[in-house]
Amino acid sequence: MITYLTELDTKGYIDEPIDPTLDLVEEINKLKKEKNAVLLAHYYQEPEIQDIADYIGDSLGLSQQAAKTQADVIVFAGVHFMAETAKILSPQKKVLLPDLKAGCSLSDSCPPHLFAKFKEQYPDHIAITYVNCTAELKALSDIVCTSSNAVQIVDSLPPDQKIIFGPDKNLGDYVRRKTGRDLVLWNGACMVHELFSQERIQHLRRQFPHAKFIAHPECEKELLDAADYIGSTSGLLKYTQESDSDTFIVATESGIIHQMEKASPGKTFIPAPPNNACACNDCPYMKLNTLEKVYNCMKFDLPEVDLPAGIIARAKRPIERMLEISERLGL
């Protein structure tokens, strides 16, 4: 007999032995029906998880989609802050995360208690936070943004409005340069988007001179300055579908290439290499989720991600403000 809560404390997931003859895809689809569950997969998940998900996309879009469904259970194949966002938008639903240790280096780079002290130094500033952060950090914010709308959100505010932007300094610097606003930046970053090797990317560009180099705005300035296109994960995917180019060097987590190849099977996608021996740049947290963990998670309804009601209420307000601005701007 496994004591599941103790196991979750040590491993972060249910490690129940699985019959190797089971067809996990079939079993997961059965569990979805039995439990009225919806399976969400972020673009950075392994292809086999993406292929059985009900919805695939960016973190906020997935949570919004799940909130619209009649599902009782949301299984979020992503990282912890994404499951928290789903809980904020669907507090009445059970939210499951296959592995509790699927965290985020960017989210970890901004502890809420330190951000609260940081805010105290700028009492006349409002705080805009990137959605890739904890529920507690969202609760300390005035507006939440995504990588696709951060520029427009900042631009929509009065020119004299002073702004703190966190936790991603690279996205914040990109927004500052695009808007001309003097943002106060928190010094946080995503390790995946800071590991790209400029030297190896330049070599690839010489090797494929007609390829378009596309990058996520969480990348460092030097990389963004060299990019043919900068956009959110969904934006990068859309660009590759609409571009006349047939070859792309992709500077973001390599999981998105699965959807790019499905959407444009005749095109070539080359993952931008990191500053190590690897050929592509994977997020170790995203890759903690496996089909086996998804199956056990759904079978045992664990691990569950829950939040205090007060945090949910305070974190929801800045998300709603972002959605109100986005609707007003027609984004």
ZITAVEN-V835312 format. One record per residue. N is the residue number from 1. RES is the residue in one small letter. PHI is phi in whole degrees, -180 to 180 (NA if undefined). PSI is psi in degrees with one decimal (* if undefined). D_CENTER is the distance of its C-alpha to the mean C-alpha in Angstrom with 2 decimals. Layout:
n->N res->RES phi->PHI psi->PSI d_center->D_CENTER
n->N res->RES phi->PHI psi->PSI d_center->D_CENTER
This chain:
n->1 res->m phi->NA psi->126.3 d_center->35.52
n->2 res->i phi->-93 psi->132.9 d_center->32.04
n->3 res->t phi->-88 psi->99.1 d_center->31.23
n->4 res->y phi->-65 psi->-38.5 d_center->27.62
n->5 res->l phi->-66 psi->-38.5 d_center->26.72
n->6 res->t phi->-64 psi->-41.9 d_center->28.27
n->7 res->e phi->-63 psi->-40.2 d_center->26.44
n->8 res->l phi->-65 psi->-34.5 d_center->23.06
n->9 res->d phi->-62 psi->-35.6 d_center->24.12
n->10 res->t phi->-95 psi->-44.0 d_center->24.79
n->11 res->k phi->-98 psi->-34.3 d_center->22.58
n->12 res->g phi->92 psi->-2.4 d_center->19.62
n->13 res->y phi->-153 psi->166.0 d_center->20.24
n->14 res->i phi->-81 psi->117.5 d_center->23.30
n->15 res->d phi->-105 psi->50.5 d_center->25.32
n->16 res->e phi->-77 psi->130.8 d_center->27.86
n->17 res->p phi->-57 psi->139.5 d_center->29.78
n->18 res->i phi->-116 psi->132.9 d_center->29.19
n->19 res->d phi->-57 psi->118.0 d_center->32.10
n->20 res->p phi->-64 psi->-15.1 d_center->31.52
n->21 res->t phi->-85 psi->-8.3 d_center->33.28
n->22 res->l phi->-68 psi->139.8 d_center->30.70
n->23 res->d phi->-87 psi->100.8 d_center->28.79
n->24 res->l phi->-63 psi->-36.7 d_center->25.32
n->25 res->v phi->-62 psi->-45.8 d_center->24.02
n->26 res->e phi->-63 psi->-43.3 d_center->27.08
n->27 res->e phi->-67 psi->-39.5 d_center->26.83
n->28 res->i phi->-65 psi->-40.7 d_center->23.22
n->29 res->n phi->-64 psi->-35.7 d_center->24.26
n->30 res->k phi->-64 psi->-44.9 d_center->27.27
n->31 res->l phi->-64 psi->-35.1 d_center->25.36
n->32 res->k phi->-60 psi->-41.7 d_center->23.16
n->33 res->k phi->-72 psi->-45.4 d_center->26.49
n->34 res->e phi->-61 psi->-37.5 d_center->28.26
n->35 res->k phi->-104 psi->5.7 d_center->25.72
n->36 res->n phi->49 psi->54.9 d_center->24.56
n->37 res->a phi->-110 psi->152.2 d_center->20.99
n->38 res->v phi->-119 psi->135.7 d_center->18.05
n->39 res->l phi->-106 psi->119.5 d_center->15.61
n->40 res->l phi->-104 psi->138.7 d_center->12.03
n->41 res->a phi->-131 psi->125.8 d_center->10.24
n->42 res->h phi->-72 psi->155.8 d_center->6.89
n->43 res->y phi->-57 psi->-21.6 d_center->8.23
n->44 res->y phi->-91 psi->3.7 d_center->8.06
n->45 res->q phi->-76 psi->164.4 d_center->10.38
n->46 res->e phi->-60 psi->145.5 d_center->14.09
n->47 res->p phi->-52 psi->-40.1 d_center->16.04
n->48 res->e phi->-65 psi->-28.4 d_center->18.23
n->49 res->i phi->-79 psi->-42.9 d_center->15.56
n->50 res->q phi->-56 psi->-38.8 d_center->14.21
n->51 res->d phi->-72 psi->-17.2 d_center->17.92
n->52 res->i phi->-109 psi->1.9 d_center->18.72
n->53 res->a phi->-74 psi->151.6 d_center->15.89
n->54 res->d phi->-77 psi->-33.9 d_center->17.08
n->55 res->y phi->-140 psi->139.6 d_center->14.06
n->56 res->i phi->-125 psi->138.8 d_center->11.47
n->57 res->g phi->170 psi->-162.4 d_center->8.84
n->58 res->d phi->-79 psi->164.8 d_center->5.75
n->59 res->s phi->-61 psi->-51.4 d_center->4.69
n->60 res->l phi->-68 psi->-42.3 d_center->7.78
n->61 res->g phi->-59 psi->-37.9 d_center->9.84
n->62 res->l phi->-65 psi->-44.1 d_center->9.80
n->63 res->s phi->-64 psi->-38.8 d_center->10.94
n->64 res->q phi->-66 psi->-41.2 d_center->13.44
n->65 res->q phi->-63 psi->-43.7 d_center->14.68
n->66 res->a phi->-63 psi->-36.1 d_center->15.27
n->67 res->a phi->-65 psi->-26.9 d_center->17.13
n->68 res->k phi->-81 psi->-16.1 d_center->19.43
n->69 res->t phi->-82 psi->168.1 d_center->20.50
n->70 res->q phi->-94 psi->13.0 d_center->23.47
n->71 res->a phi->-65 psi->145.0 d_center->21.77
n->72 res->d phi->-89 psi->-24.7 d_center->22.77
n->73 res->v phi->-128 psi->133.4 d_center->20.07
n->74 res->i phi->-112 psi->119.6 d_center->16.30
n->75 res->v phi->-104 psi->114.6 d_center->15.12
n->76 res->f phi->-106 psi->103.5 d_center->11.35
n->77 res->a phi->-83 psi->89.3 d_center->10.78
n->78 res->g phi->-165 psi->-138.5 d_center->7.48
n->79 res->v phi->-121 psi->173.9 d_center->7.51
n->80 res->h phi->-59 psi->-45.1 d_center->9.76
n->81 res->f phi->-64 psi->-27.6 d_center->8.30
n->82 res->m phi->-69 psi->-42.2 d_center->6.74
n->83 res->a phi->-64 psi->-36.9 d_center->10.34
n->84 res->e phi->-63 psi->-42.6 d_center->11.79
n->85 res->t phi->-63 psi->-39.2 d_center->10.55
n->86 res->a phi->-62 psi->-40.0 d_center->12.08
n->87 res->k phi->-67 psi->-37.9 d_center->15.12
n->88 res->i phi->-61 psi->-42.1 d_center->15.49
n->89 res->l phi->-85 psi->-17.4 d_center->15.75
n->90 res->s phi->-136 psi->64.5 d_center->17.78
n->91 res->p phi->-63 psi->-21.7 d_center->19.78
n->92 res->q phi->-82 psi->-10.4 d_center->22.52
n->93 res->k phi->-99 psi->152.8 d_center->20.56
n->94 res->k phi->-81 psi->128.8 d_center->20.06
n->95 res->v phi->-115 psi->124.2 d_center->16.47
n->96 res->l phi->-115 psi->144.7 d_center->16.29
n->97 res->l phi->-127 psi->121.7 d_center->13.98
n->98 res->p phi->-56 psi->-31.8 d_center->15.69
n->99 res->d phi->-142 psi->115.5 d_center->15.54
n->100 res->l phi->-64 psi->-21.2 d_center->15.46
n->101 res->k phi->-86 psi->4.5 d_center->15.18
n->102 res->a phi->-77 psi->85.5 d_center->11.68
n->103 res->g phi->-98 psi->-148.8 d_center->10.65
n->104 res->c phi->-158 psi->125.7 d_center->8.87
n->105 res->s phi->-64 psi->-35.5 d_center->11.32
n->106 res->l phi->-67 psi->-47.1 d_center->10.09
n->107 res->s phi->-60 psi->-42.5 d_center->10.26
n->108 res->d phi->-66 psi->-23.9 d_center->13.50
n->109 res->s phi->-75 psi->-1.9 d_center->14.89
n->110 res->c phi->-135 psi->77.1 d_center->15.59
n->111 res->p phi->-61 psi->130.9 d_center->17.77
n->112 res->p phi->-56 psi->-39.0 d_center->18.59
n->113 res->h phi->-67 psi->-31.8 d_center->22.33
n->114 res->l phi->-76 psi->-36.2 d_center->22.33
n->115 res->f phi->-66 psi->-36.8 d_center->20.38
n->116 res->a phi->-61 psi->-41.9 d_center->23.00
n->117 res->k phi->-67 psi->-37.8 d_center->25.75
n->118 res->f phi->-61 psi->-43.6 d_center->24.22
n->119 res->k phi->-60 psi->-36.0 d_center->24.29
n->120 res->e phi->-61 psi->-24.4 d_center->27.91
n->121 res->q phi->-75 psi->-14.2 d_center->28.89
n->122 res->y phi->-131 psi->66.6 d_center->27.95
n->123 res->p phi->-66 psi->-18.4 d_center->29.40
n->124 res->d phi->-97 psi->11.2 d_center->29.73
n->125 res->h phi->-105 psi->149.8 d_center->26.06
n->126 res->i phi->-98 psi->155.9 d_center->23.33
n->127 res->a phi->-106 psi->120.5 d_center->19.86
n->128 res->i phi->-108 psi->124.6 d_center->16.85
n->129 res->t phi->-119 psi->141.5 d_center->13.53
n->130 res->y phi->-68 psi->141.0 d_center->10.11
n->131 res->v phi->-59 psi->-20.5 d_center->7.95
n->132 res->n phi->-79 psi->66.5 d_center->6.02
n->133 res->c phi->-154 psi->169.5 d_center->9.33
n->134 res->t phi->-70 psi->162.8 d_center->11.70
n->135 res->a phi->-61 psi->-37.9 d_center->13.72
n->136 res->e phi->-63 psi->-38.3 d_center->16.69
n->137 res->l phi->-70 psi->-40.1 d_center->15.39
n->138 res->k phi->-59 psi->-38.1 d_center->14.59
n->139 res->a phi->-66 psi->-20.0 d_center->18.14
n->140 res->l phi->-92 psi->0.4 d_center->19.53
n->141 res->s phi->-100 psi->161.0 d_center->18.20
n->142 res->d phi->-96 psi->-37.1 d_center->20.07
n->143 res->i phi->-142 psi->140.5 d_center->17.36
n->144 res->v phi->-102 psi->148.5 d_center->13.57
n->145 res->c phi->-135 psi->169.4 d_center->12.13
n->146 res->t phi->-116 psi->172.0 d_center->9.34
n->147 res->s phi->-68 psi->-22.5 d_center->9.68
n->148 res->s phi->-85 psi->-22.3 d_center->11.87
n->149 res->n phi->-121 psi->3.8 d_center->14.16
n->150 res->a phi->-58 psi->-43.6 d_center->14.41
n->151 res->v phi->-62 psi->-46.4 d_center->17.67
n->152 res->q phi->-68 psi->-36.0 d_center->19.21
n->153 res->i phi->-62 psi->-48.1 d_center->18.49
n->154 res->v phi->-64 psi->-43.3 d_center->20.23
n->155 res->d phi->-62 psi->-26.9 d_center->22.92
n->156 res->s phi->-76 psi->-14.6 d_center->23.70
n->157 res->l phi->-86 psi->153.1 d_center->24.90
n->158 res->p phi->-54 psi->143.4 d_center->28.54
n->159 res->p phi->-58 psi->-27.3 d_center->29.32
n->160 res->d phi->-91 psi->1.1 d_center->30.76
n->161 res->q phi->-74 psi->122.0 d_center->27.79
n->162 res->k phi->-85 psi->142.1 d_center->26.65
n->163 res->i phi->-135 psi->134.0 d_center->22.95
n->164 res->i phi->-98 psi->133.9 d_center->20.93
n->165 res->f phi->-123 psi->129.7 d_center->17.45
n->166 res->g phi->-155 psi->173.3 d_center->14.94
n->167 res->p phi->-91 psi->-5.1 d_center->13.34
n->168 res->d phi->-91 psi->112.1 d_center->12.50
n->169 res->k phi->-69 psi->-31.1 d_center->16.00
n->170 res->n phi->-72 psi->-45.5 d_center->15.27
n->171 res->l phi->-63 psi->-41.8 d_center->13.44
n->172 res->g phi->-61 psi->-41.4 d_center->16.20
n->173 res->d phi->-67 psi->-38.1 d_center->18.86
n->174 res->y phi->-62 psi->-45.5 d_center->17.82
n->175 res->v phi->-64 psi->-41.5 d_center->18.07
n->176 res->r phi->-60 psi->-42.2 d_center->21.31
n->177 res->r phi->-71 psi->-35.0 d_center->22.80
n->178 res->k phi->-74 psi->-33.0 d_center->22.01
n->179 res->t phi->-100 psi->-20.2 d_center->23.39
n->180 res->g phi->76 psi->10.1 d_center->26.05
n->181 res->r phi->-86 psi->147.1 d_center->25.16
n->182 res->d phi->-90 psi->80.5 d_center->25.92
n->183 res->l phi->-81 psi->143.3 d_center->22.71
n->184 res->v phi->-90 psi->119.2 d_center->22.85
n->185 res->l phi->-103 psi->135.4 d_center->19.85
n->186 res->w phi->-77 psi->143.6 d_center->18.52
n->187 res->n phi->-90 psi->68.2 d_center->18.59
n->188 res->g phi->-121 psi->162.6 d_center->15.12
n->189 res->a phi->-162 psi->159.6 d_center->13.04
n->190 res->c phi->-92 psi->124.1 d_center->10.52
n->191 res->m phi->-63 psi->-33.1 d_center->13.06
n->192 res->v phi->-62 psi->-46.3 d_center->11.80
n->193 res->h phi->-80 psi->-6.7 d_center->12.19
n->194 res->e phi->-101 psi->-2.7 d_center->15.43
n->195 res->l phi->-94 psi->-4.5 d_center->17.05
n->196 res->f phi->-65 psi->140.9 d_center->17.98
n->197 res->s phi->-95 psi->113.7 d_center->21.77
n->198 res->q phi->-62 psi->-39.5 d_center->23.42
n->199 res->e phi->-63 psi->-44.6 d_center->26.63
n->200 res->r phi->-71 psi->-32.9 d_center->25.34
n->201 res->i phi->-68 psi->-41.4 d_center->23.52
n->202 res->q phi->-61 psi->-38.0 d_center->26.83
n->203 res->h phi->-63 psi->-42.8 d_center->28.66
n->204 res->l phi->-62 psi->-38.5 d_center->26.53
n->205 res->r phi->-68 psi->-32.5 d_center->27.22
n->206 res->r phi->-71 psi->-34.9 d_center->30.88
n->207 res->q phi->-72 psi->-34.1 d_center->30.76
n->208 res->f phi->-125 psi->74.8 d_center->29.12
n->209 res->p phi->-64 psi->-20.8 d_center->30.52
n->210 res->h phi->-96 psi->-0.2 d_center->29.64
n->211 res->a phi->-74 psi->146.0 d_center->25.94
n->212 res->k phi->-88 psi->131.5 d_center->23.42
n->213 res->f phi->-97 psi->115.8 d_center->21.09
n->214 res->i phi->-119 psi->143.7 d_center->17.68
n->215 res->a phi->-144 psi->149.8 d_center->14.99
n->216 res->h phi->-83 psi->142.8 d_center->11.66
n->217 res->p phi->-68 psi->-1.7 d_center->12.76
n->218 res->e phi->-78 psi->-7.9 d_center->11.17
n->219 res->c phi->-73 psi->162.6 d_center->14.12
n->220 res->e phi->-72 psi->157.2 d_center->17.46
n->221 res->k phi->-54 psi->-43.0 d_center->20.08
n->222 res->e phi->-61 psi->-35.9 d_center->22.42
n->223 res->l phi->-72 psi->-43.5 d_center->20.02
n->224 res->l phi->-65 psi->-36.1 d_center->19.09
n->225 res->d phi->-63 psi->-25.9 d_center->22.84
n->226 res->a phi->-93 psi->-5.5 d_center->23.53
n->227 res->a phi->-78 psi->145.3 d_center->21.02
n->228 res->d phi->-80 psi->-26.8 d_center->22.46
n->229 res->y phi->-150 psi->138.7 d_center->19.37
n->230 res->i phi->-121 psi->130.3 d_center->16.31
n->231 res->g phi->-168 psi->167.0 d_center->13.46
n->232 res->s phi->-63 psi->172.6 d_center->9.89
n->233 res->t phi->-57 psi->-47.1 d_center->8.70
n->234 res->s phi->-64 psi->-37.4 d_center->10.80
n->235 res->g phi->-64 psi->-40.5 d_center->13.34
n->236 res->l phi->-64 psi->-42.8 d_center->13.86
n->237 res->l phi->-61 psi->-46.0 d_center->14.44
n->238 res->k phi->-63 psi->-41.4 d_center->16.83
n->239 res->y phi->-60 psi->-43.3 d_center->18.58
n->240 res->t phi->-66 psi->-29.0 d_center->19.44
n->241 res->q phi->-73 psi->-37.2 d_center->20.90
n->242 res->e phi->-93 psi->-18.5 d_center->22.98
n->243 res->s phi->-72 psi->147.7 d_center->24.09
n->244 res->d phi->-77 psi->-16.0 d_center->27.58
n->245 res->s phi->-67 psi->152.0 d_center->26.58
n->246 res->d phi->-112 psi->1.2 d_center->26.52
n->247 res->t phi->-138 psi->135.5 d_center->24.83
n->248 res->f phi->-136 psi->137.5 d_center->21.52
n->249 res->i phi->-102 psi->120.3 d_center->20.29
n->250 res->v phi->-110 psi->112.8 d_center->16.49
n->251 res->a phi->-101 psi->77.1 d_center->14.90
n->252 res->t phi->-161 psi->-176.0 d_center->11.28
n->253 res->e phi->-59 psi->137.6 d_center->10.19
n->254 res->s phi->-69 psi->-13.7 d_center->13.02
n->255 res->g phi->-59 psi->-29.7 d_center->11.62
n->256 res->i phi->-65 psi->-22.2 d_center->11.40
n->257 res->i phi->-63 psi->-28.1 d_center->15.15
n->258 res->h phi->-60 psi->-45.6 d_center->16.04
n->259 res->q phi->-71 psi->-34.2 d_center->15.29
n->260 res->m phi->-63 psi->-43.0 d_center->16.96
n->261 res->e phi->-68 psi->-35.8 d_center->19.94
n->262 res->k phi->-68 psi->-39.5 d_center->20.27
n->263 res->a phi->-76 psi->-30.1 d_center->20.24
n->264 res->s phi->-135 psi->72.9 d_center->22.59
n->265 res->p phi->-63 psi->-18.6 d_center->24.62
n->266 res->g phi->-90 psi->0.2 d_center->27.15
n->267 res->k phi->-106 psi->162.7 d_center->24.95
n->268 res->t phi->-111 psi->131.3 d_center->24.07
n->269 res->f phi->-123 psi->123.5 d_center->20.67
n->270 res->i phi->-115 psi->118.7 d_center->20.85
n->271 res->p phi->-69 psi->132.6 d_center->17.97
n->272 res->a phi->-66 psi->130.6 d_center->18.50
n->273 res->p phi->-80 psi->148.8 d_center->19.89
n->274 res->p phi->-85 psi->177.7 d_center->19.07
n->275 res->n phi->-86 psi->49.9 d_center->21.83
n->276 res->n phi->-152 psi->-163.8 d_center->23.06
n->277 res->a phi->-81 psi->-5.0 d_center->24.80
n->278 res->c phi->-77 psi->154.6 d_center->21.86
n->279 res->a phi->-85 psi->-23.0 d_center->21.73
n->280 res->c phi->-140 psi->172.3 d_center->17.97
n->281 res->n phi->-113 psi->103.8 d_center->14.98
n->282 res->d phi->-104 psi->145.5 d_center->13.10
n->283 res->c phi->-85 psi->118.3 d_center->10.68
n->284 res->p phi->-65 psi->-26.6 d_center->13.22
n->285 res->y phi->-73 psi->-45.9 d_center->11.10
n->286 res->m phi->-59 psi->-37.9 d_center->9.27
n->287 res->k phi->-80 psi->0.4 d_center->12.84
n->288 res->l phi->-68 psi->-28.2 d_center->14.43
n->289 res->n phi->-75 psi->135.7 d_center->14.11
n->290 res->t phi->-134 psi->167.1 d_center->17.20
n->291 res->l phi->-60 psi->-38.8 d_center->19.31
n->292 res->e phi->-63 psi->-42.0 d_center->21.74
n->293 res->k phi->-69 psi->-37.6 d_center->19.40
n->294 res->v phi->-61 psi->-44.2 d_center->18.17
n->295 res->y phi->-62 psi->-51.9 d_center->21.91
n->296 res->n phi->-64 psi->-37.0 d_center->23.06
n->297 res->c phi->-59 psi->-45.7 d_center->20.37
n->298 res->m phi->-73 psi->-36.2 d_center->21.60
n->299 res->k phi->-65 psi->-42.3 d_center->25.20
n->300 res->f phi->-105 psi->1.4 d_center->25.40
n->301 res->d phi->57 psi->37.4 d_center->22.91
n->302 res->l phi->-148 psi->150.6 d_center->21.44
n->303 res->p phi->-75 psi->142.8 d_center->19.37
n->304 res->e phi->-103 psi->139.4 d_center->18.87
n->305 res->v phi->-105 psi->119.0 d_center->16.55
n->306 res->d phi->-128 psi->161.2 d_center->18.71
n->307 res->l phi->-140 psi->149.4 d_center->19.04
n->308 res->p phi->-62 psi->146.0 d_center->22.26
n->309 res->a phi->-58 psi->-37.3 d_center->23.35
n->310 res->g phi->-65 psi->-40.5 d_center->23.74
n->311 res->i phi->-66 psi->-43.0 d_center->20.17
n->312 res->i phi->-58 psi->-46.6 d_center->19.01
n->313 res->a phi->-64 psi->-43.8 d_center->21.56
n->314 res->r phi->-74 psi->-34.2 d_center->20.78
n->315 res->a phi->-75 psi->-26.2 d_center->16.98
n->316 res->k phi->-73 psi->-32.3 d_center->17.49
n->317 res->r phi->-60 psi->-49.0 d_center->19.79
n->318 res->p phi->-67 psi->-27.6 d_center->17.57
n->319 res->i phi->-68 psi->-44.5 d_center->15.13
n->320 res->e phi->-63 psi->-37.1 d_center->18.36
n->321 res->r phi->-65 psi->-40.2 d_center->19.65
n->322 res->m phi->-60 psi->-44.2 d_center->16.77
n->323 res->l phi->-66 psi->-35.9 d_center->17.42
n->324 res->e phi->-65 psi->-45.4 d_center->21.12
n->325 res->i phi->-63 psi->-44.1 d_center->20.88
n->326 res->s phi->-61 psi->-41.0 d_center->18.84
n->327 res->e phi->-66 psi->-41.8 d_center->21.48
n->328 res->r phi->-63 psi->-35.6 d_center->24.26
n->329 res->l phi->-87 psi->-6.4 d_center->23.09
n->330 res->g phi->72 psi->32.1 d_center->22.60
n->331 res->l phi->-83 psi->* d_center->19.02
